[in-house]
């Protein structure tokens, strides 16, 4: 899949100090696989003026296994109310992620996948042969799951999508090592702050009204059958979803998971789901459409009753086109990475470090013949949902949602791309698809 690349490291070394990092980021944007191949071979730990880059699988694993050393401190100014993602290996992170993993019951996965499939079919059926795969499909599907399975009801999906978008842009693409102008940086921050204020007011109203409905539902329990008969509904306000599960679950005071923490984690479900799922899905779709031999393989697998083979094709595609080629951390103390090897490097405290997870997914140590497209590789070597303590909370939901979204659209006969994905910065903006 890779072709011969220019000598990026020589060009980097020859560049003036003040523009070295900007040039490096350009290489990462234009030809990440070419750059990373050179880094793994010649400079697996690259110390640049703005941050240190880690390119090898073993070193990325070492780094991400130590959250107290390589911390999520850069998340803190971007997140509110002490959401567990901004905490590293402490009681709150351990407690709240564990609670949420239990509530996101993996036994739900088959019905969730069926739900995703039906949402996809409905959107495609109504599209009449033309759809924007970003705004009209890959964002709408997870927004619907956020509403119907997570339980963030009562708002238009476009609002849910907007709130997720600005949180993701500001948190992950408005950091000190991102190449944006001061004006762009401030505009992103202002948009995030404005959307966060709207989200906060919505979450307060949601928790208040859903909590009240649950209390009234318990009080009116003897009359529920009559209520359903009069209203001709199979379900009432006591339906099952993740917000309802949180509000129904009574924790001892010592667990410190009160109604405020319910609201914080409900907002986290929204923010972490829509944009990441949309970007992964749309980039996998474009990648397969751009490779006819892989497209045929994927379309054949998409028609099978068992989606396992198809899913493995999607995960392998996302090795080539992940939503981000790196994860970022900041050191809390001095640390020597790869100690005892010829690449050992001491990293000072307060250094921003990029774990080049896409590079790690092309390291021969973990992936045999890494430049070849080979589905059904060892799942545990992928970094699609992160790694270590900060691995994605919704990993298992994503593992059914992303491939099912790709699967359903590839089952459309005669599907074609009308151009490439258009981006707004790092985030997909539109991707026109047509079919007869």
Residue pairs with C-beta under 8 A, 6 or more apart in sequence:
1 33
1 320
1 371
1 372
1 373
2 33
2 34
2 37
2 371
3 34
5 31
5 33
5 34
5 35
5 37
5 38
6 34
7 38
8 27
8 31
8 34
8 35
8 38
9 38
9 39
9 42
9 43
11 23
11 27
12 20
12 23
12 24
12 27
15 23
17 49
18 49
20 48
20 49
21 48
21 49
21 50
21 51
21 177
22 179
24 35
24 46
24 48
24 53
25 177
25 179
27 34
27 35
28 35
28 325
32 325
32 358
32 359
33 320
33 358
33 362
36 55
36 325
36 356
36 358
36 359
36 362
37 362
39 46
39 53
39 55
39 356
39 359
40 55
40 56
40 359
40 362
40 363
43 55
44 54
44 55
44 56
44 59
44 338
44 343
45 52
45 53
45 54
45 55
45 59
45 337
45 338
45 343
45 345
46 52
46 53
46 55
47 345
50 176
50 177
50 352
51 177
51 328
51 351
51 352
51 353
51 354
52 345
52 347
52 351
52 352
52 353
52 354
53 326
53 353
53 354
53 356
54 60
54 63
54 337
54 353
54 354
54 355
54 356
55 356
55 359
55 360
55 363
56 338
56 343
56 359
56 360
56 363
56 365
57 360
57 361
57 363
57 365
57 366
57 381
58 338
58 363
58 365
59 337
59 338
59 343
60 355
60 356
60 357
60 359
60 360
60 383
60 387
61 360
61 387
62 337
62 338
63 70
63 329
63 337
63 353
63 355
64 70
64 327
64 329
64 355
64 386
64 387
64 388
64 390
65 388
66 335
67 88
67 89
67 388
67 389
67 390
68 88
68 89
68 332
69 331
69 332
69 333
69 335
70 329
70 330
70 331
70 332
70 335
70 353
70 355
71 88
71 329
71 330
71 331
71 332
72 85
72 86
72 87
72 88
72 329
72 330
72 390
73 88
73 330
73 332
74 175
74 176
74 328
74 329
74 330
74 352
75 85
75 86
75 171
76 86
78 167
78 170
78 171
78 174
78 192
79 85
79 86
79 171
80 196
80 200
81 260
81 263
81 264
81 267
82 92
82 264
83 264
83 265
83 267
83 268
84 92
84 93
84 96
84 97
84 265
84 268
85 93
85 268
85 272
85 390
87 93
88 389
89 389
92 256
93 389
95 255
95 256
95 257
96 257
96 261
96 265
97 393
99 251
99 255
99 257
99 265
100 265
100 268
100 269
100 393
101 393
103 242
103 245
103 246
103 249
104 242
104 393
104 394
104 396
104 397
106 396
108 149
109 396
109 397
109 399
109 400
112 145
112 149
112 397
112 400
112 401
113 307
113 400
113 401
113 404
115 145
115 148
115 149
116 141
116 145
116 400
116 401
116 404
116 405
117 404
117 407
117 408
119 140
119 141
119 144
119 145
120 137
120 141
120 404
120 405
120 408
120 409
121 408
123 131
123 136
123 137
123 140
123 141
124 131
124 137
124 408
124 409
124 412
127 136
129 434
129 435
129 436
130 432
130 433
130 434
130 435
131 137
131 432
131 433
132 430
132 431
132 432
132 433
133 282
133 285
133 409
133 430
133 431
133 432
133 433
134 278
134 282
134 421
134 428
134 429
134 430
134 431
135 161
135 430
137 282
137 405
137 409
138 277
138 278
138 279
138 281
138 282
138 285
138 405
138 428
139 161
139 274
139 275
139 278
140 157
140 161
141 277
141 281
141 401
141 405
142 273
142 274
142 277
142 278
142 401
143 157
143 160
143 161
143 164
143 274
144 157
145 273
145 397
145 401
146 152
146 160
146 269
146 270
146 273
146 274
147 153
147 155
147 157
147 160
148 241
149 241
149 242
150 241
150 242
150 243
150 266
150 269
150 270
150 273
151 210
151 241
151 242
151 243
151 244
151 266
152 160
152 206
152 243
152 266
152 269
152 270
153 206
153 241
154 202
154 205
154 206
154 209
155 202
159 198
159 202
160 270
160 274
161 274
161 275
162 195
163 195
163 196
163 198
163 199
163 270
163 271
164 270
164 271
164 272
164 273
164 274
164 275
165 195
165 274
165 275
165 427
166 188
166 191
166 192
166 194
166 195
166 196
167 192
167 195
167 196
167 271
167 275
168 271
168 275
168 276
168 427
169 188
169 191
169 192
169 425
169 426
169 427
170 188
170 189
170 191
170 192
171 192
172 324
172 426
173 188
173 425
173 426
173 427
174 180
174 185
174 188
174 189
174 192
175 328
175 352
176 352
177 328
177 352
177 354
180 188
180 425
199 267
199 270
200 267
203 263
203 266
203 267
204 263
206 243
206 263
206 266
207 243
207 247
207 259
207 262
207 263
207 266
210 243
210 244
210 247
211 247
211 259
213 237
213 238
214 237
214 238
214 244
214 247
214 248
217 224
217 236
217 237
217 238
220 227
224 236
224 238
227 236
228 234
228 236
238 244
242 266
242 269
243 262
243 266
246 262
246 265
246 266
247 259
247 262
251 257
251 258
268 393
269 394
272 392
272 393
272 394
273 394
273 397
275 427
276 323
276 392
276 398
277 398
277 401
277 402
277 405
278 428
279 323
279 427
279 428
280 318
280 322
280 323
280 384
280 398
280 402
281 402
281 405
281 406
282 421
282 428
282 431
283 317
283 318
283 321
283 322
283 323
283 421
283 428
284 314
284 317
284 318
284 321
284 402
284 406
285 406
285 409
285 410
285 431
285 433
286 321
286 417
286 420
286 421
286 431
287 294
287 317
287 320
287 321
288 294
288 295
288 298
288 313
288 317
288 406
288 410
289 295
289 415
289 416
289 417
290 417
291 373
294 313
294 317
294 373
295 410
297 313
297 375
298 310
298 313
298 314
298 406
298 410
299 410
299 411
301 307
301 309
301 310
301 313
302 310
302 407
302 410
302 411
303 411
304 310
307 403
307 404
307 407
309 375
309 376
310 403
310 407
311 399
311 403
312 375
312 376
312 377
313 375
314 402
314 403
314 406
314 407
315 375
315 377
315 379
315 382
315 384
315 403
316 373
316 374
316 375
316 377
317 373
318 382
318 384
318 402
319 358
319 361
319 362
319 367
319 382
319 384
320 373
322 357
322 358
322 361
322 383
322 384
324 357
324 358
324 426
325 356
325 357
325 358
325 359
326 354
326 355
326 356
326 357
326 358
327 354
327 355
327 357
327 383
327 386
327 387
327 390
328 352
328 353
328 354
328 355
329 352
329 353
329 355
330 350
330 351
330 352
330 353
331 347
331 348
331 349
331 350
331 351
331 353
332 349
333 349
334 346
334 347
334 348
334 349
335 346
335 347
336 344
336 345
336 346
336 347
337 344
337 345
337 347
338 344
338 345
347 353
357 383
357 387
358 383
360 366
360 383
361 367
361 370
361 381
361 382
361 383
362 370
362 371
363 370
364 370
366 378
366 381
367 377
367 381
368 374
385 391
385 392
385 395
385 398
385 399
386 392
386 395
392 398
409 415
409 433
412 435
413 435
413 436
414 435
414 436
415 433
415 434
415 435
416 433
416 434
416 435
417 431
417 432
417 433
418 432
418 433
418 434
419 431
419 432
420 431
421 428
421 429
421 430
421 431
422 428
422 429
422 430
422 431
423 429
